Amino acid sequence: MKKLITLGMLLVMSVLGLVFGYENLKVDELLENNNIKVPFLNDEKPVTSTVMTISKPFNDTNVKTSVEFYDSTKENQEKSIIVIDKTYIPNKGILYKNDQKFDVLSIYDGIVTEIGKDDLIGNFVKIKHDNNLVSIYKILDNISVNKGDHVKKGDKLGDSGTSPIEKGNLLLFEIKIDNINVNPEDYYNKTIKEI
């Protein structure tokens, strides 16, 4: 009896699929014959895009770059050196600064692989993303994620913090690709597939 009911349901579903499929064909013909353009039916660009890109690790428009990424091939390297107690350190990321605390956000979907604390840089969060991309958020206060958490692009990770590096509310942000530090500014608004 159960087999008969199951076969009957499959037959009904098959017939409905054929009817709706035929009706969709008739709609396409009607649209074409009357010269009606529908973006997704005419291979035009869709109205909205669902492609996710890498974003900055904050939304606050008042946040400014304080120390740039160190690139040994470029001139003006003094803008990319962090000075602490008369020690000069090439910046492996971007040091962002604001007068007020600001939310630190995930740049892309990923998994929190490490949370820690360093005497110099304070609290940090490390996130692994697709394509061997790792983002590292340093000088954080009030961390709001845990190791192993799956985060989405734009999820809050914590607040900007303070450090002996300089005054203000800071975020030292790094991106690594295949375990090599790269300039984060070169990757904002790119898709993971573009890296």
N, C-alpha and C positions, 0 to 999 in steps of 0.2 A: 504494500500500500504506500509506504514511504517513497519507494522508487517511482511509483506512478505519479505521486504529487510532485516530486522533484523534477521528473521529466516534463510534466505539465507546466511547471513554473519556467523551466528553461525554454519551452516552446513559446510561451507568452512573451518572455523577455526578448527572444529572437525576433518575433513578429513586430514587437514595439520598436526594436532597434532598426528594423528595415523600414518601418513607416516613418520614423523620425529622420532617418537618413535620407529617405526619398523626399520628405518635406524640405529638408535643408537644401537639397539639390534644386528644388523648385524655387526657393527663395533666392539662391545664387543666380539662377537664370533670370528671374524677375528683376533683380538689381541690375544685371548686365544689360538687359533689353531696354530698360528705362534710363540708362546712363546714370545710375545712382552710385556715388562713390562712398565706400565704407573703408576706412584706413586698413583694418586688419584683413579685409578681403581683397584689397587691391595692392598688396605688398608695399604700401606706403609706411612711413615711420609711425610707430605707435604713439599715441597721445602722451602716455607716461612711460618712463623707463624704469625697469626693475633691476638694472645692473648696479651692483653695489660697488662703491669706490672707497678708497682709503681716505679717512677724514683727519683733520687736526685733532689733537687730544683735548680739546676744549671748545666751548661755544662762545665764550665771552670775547666780544670784539675789542675790549680794552687791553687784552693780553698782548704784550709786545715781545719781540726777540731781544734778549739781553746779550747773549753770547752765541755766535754762530757756530756751525759745524766746521771742524778743522779739516782743511783740505791742503795737503802739502804742495799741491801743484798750482795753487792760486796765490796771488799777491794779497797784501793786507791781512796777514795771518794774525796780527795782534787782536783783531776782532773775534778770534776764535780760540782764545787762550783763557782758561780759568786760572785765577791767581788765588792761592790759599797759603797764608803764612809764608810769603816770599817763595812759594813753590809754583812753578808755571806748568800747567797741565793742558795738553791739547784736548779740546772738547770733542768727545765722540758722538755728540748729539746736538740738540738745540736747547739752550737754557731760556725758558720763557719766564716772564716777570709781569706782575701786576701789583697795583697798590692794595687791592682788596683780594681776599681769598677767592679762588675760582674752582669750579668743578673740573676734575680730571676725568676724561671719558675714554672709553676704548675706541681705537681707531678703526676696528674691524671685528668681525666675529672671531672668536677663538677660545682657547682654554687657558686658564690661569695655571702656570706651571711652577711659579715660585713667588713667595712673599718673604721679604727679609728686612733687615735693618743694618745700616752701615753708619759708623760714627761720623763720617764726613758728609755723606749724602742723605742720611736719615732713612726713612722707610721707602721701600720700593716694591713694585709689582711687575712681574714678567709674564707676558702672554704669548703663546704660540698660535700662529695663524696658518693658513694654507700656504703652499709654495715656499716652505722654509723661511717664512717671514716671522720674526720675533719682534715684539714691541716691548720696551722697558720704560717704566714710568718711575722716576726717582724724585726724592724730596717730597714725599706725600704725608699728609695728616689724615686721620680718620678713614683708614682703608675700609672699604665697604664690600670687599670680596674675599673669598677664601681660596686656598690652593685646591685645584680640581674643578672649580666653578667654570661652567660654560657661559661666556659673556657674548653679548650682541654688540654690534657697532652702536656707539652712543651711550652704552651703559656706564653709569658712574662707578669709578674705581675708588675714588677718595677725593680729598681736597688738596689744593696746592699747600706747600709747607714753607718753613723757613730753614735757613742753613747759613753756616759761616761763610759760604761762597760770596754772598752779597745780601744787602738788605732787601726786604720786600717779600711778597708771596711768590714762590718759585716752583717751577717744574723743570726738571732736567729730563728730557725725552730723547730716547734713542730707538733706532730701528736697525736690526741686523737681518741680512739676507745671506743665507748659507754661512752663518756665524761671522760675517764681516760687517762692521759698522758702515752705514751709508747715511748720506744726508737726508733726513726726513723730508725736508722741503722739496726734494726731487720726486717724492712719491705720493704727495697729497693729490687727491682727485684721480688717481689711477686705479684701475681694477687690479685684482690679484694676478690675473693672467698677463698683465702688461709688465710685471716686474721680472 
